[in-house]
Amino acid sequence: MRATRPRVPCSRTERHGRTREGAAPTCEACGRSNLICVPGDLDVTTGSPYLGPARFPLTPRDRIVVDEAGMVDLQAADALTELALETGAGLAMVGDTHQALPVGHGGAMGTALRFATVAVELDTVRRFADPEYGALTLQLRNPRDSDHAVQVATDLADRGHLRAVHSADEARATMVDEFFRWHARGQRVALVCATNQEADAVNAAIQQRRIDAGELDPSRLAMGMGEQCLLEGDQVQTRRNDRRTGVENRATWIVHGINADTLDLVSPTDSGQLRRVTRAYALEHVQLAYASTVHGVQGETTDAAIVGPDVDAAGLYVGLTRGRHHNEAICIATTDAAARASLAATMLRGTTELTIADSMRAADAQLRRAARERDTQQVYSAPSAGPGASL
């Protein structure tokens, strides 16, 4: 569970009489995400030279704990390492290499695993109401081979976590319907799409349906990213850190109020945080967020999660581990057997490649798997020479 994992390095830190500072690549992983730079660098926000930590100065008795470290890119990891070496502070990275990769160069978490003095792997899942489903997600995370992936897909289907649809339009309509089913219960649902374009289409459909139902008032609006109309009551995401207003990239909010020059945002979680951003900020950095790609839900915990078609292995794994009570994948297939085969193929699509050596091994494994499948599926038949003839 995301909120539990950091307790391991933190408790060890406190037991040795050291203090800790937290960092994370996503706001869901850390209540305050900060840009990482080292003394001498220019602060990208102010343009002034960065002279070192002022609010939280680091000492050799401190430890930097990085949550969701699988999403930390190499540049940020290099800056953190430099900071730790210069100050003598310890560095603990907590994450999962099988979840969403960073937007920049990946491999930081894998490199840390190779060179860390201590590496601890947790094997207990606490997020889900159903412990058996939690155990199944560990197999979903890293299937051994194609046969194992098919077995995991079959288990998911038998437990009601797989739905077959006949077209992309039906998949989109299903995701919209699922949003309203959980919304009517007052519960949160994560909708995971393969692309930003598909997420935009689902967002637009949900917003329009809420307008038609009288839940949203289109007469009072503000403009968001990509000329989206933002209404009071909409679920949105902020897409850029803004320290002046206290909003972070990928934070999810409900539009609480639209004023002449500002928007009031409230957190949909139990924290109930309130923030106010300008209309100018909203135009450039706020978007609808009923649905999003895997990077938008990484680190989230919701009541349910629905994963659309065409995601990769990380998108499937992350998406199917967001909901406490229910998680479901949608596959475009004409039969249940084809849906299970599609889900199994997704588990093996986009396997994490941490280094050049990992990339070579992954390519070799993919070629071997393709060769085996060709050999088992190929049907040999002799050509017909016509009636009464034989070869």
Order of alpha helices (4+ residues) and beta strands (2+ residues): alpha-beta-beta-alpha-beta-alpha-alpha-alpha-beta-alpha-beta-alpha-beta-beta-beta-beta-beta-beta-alpha-beta-beta-alpha-beta-alpha-beta-alpha-alpha
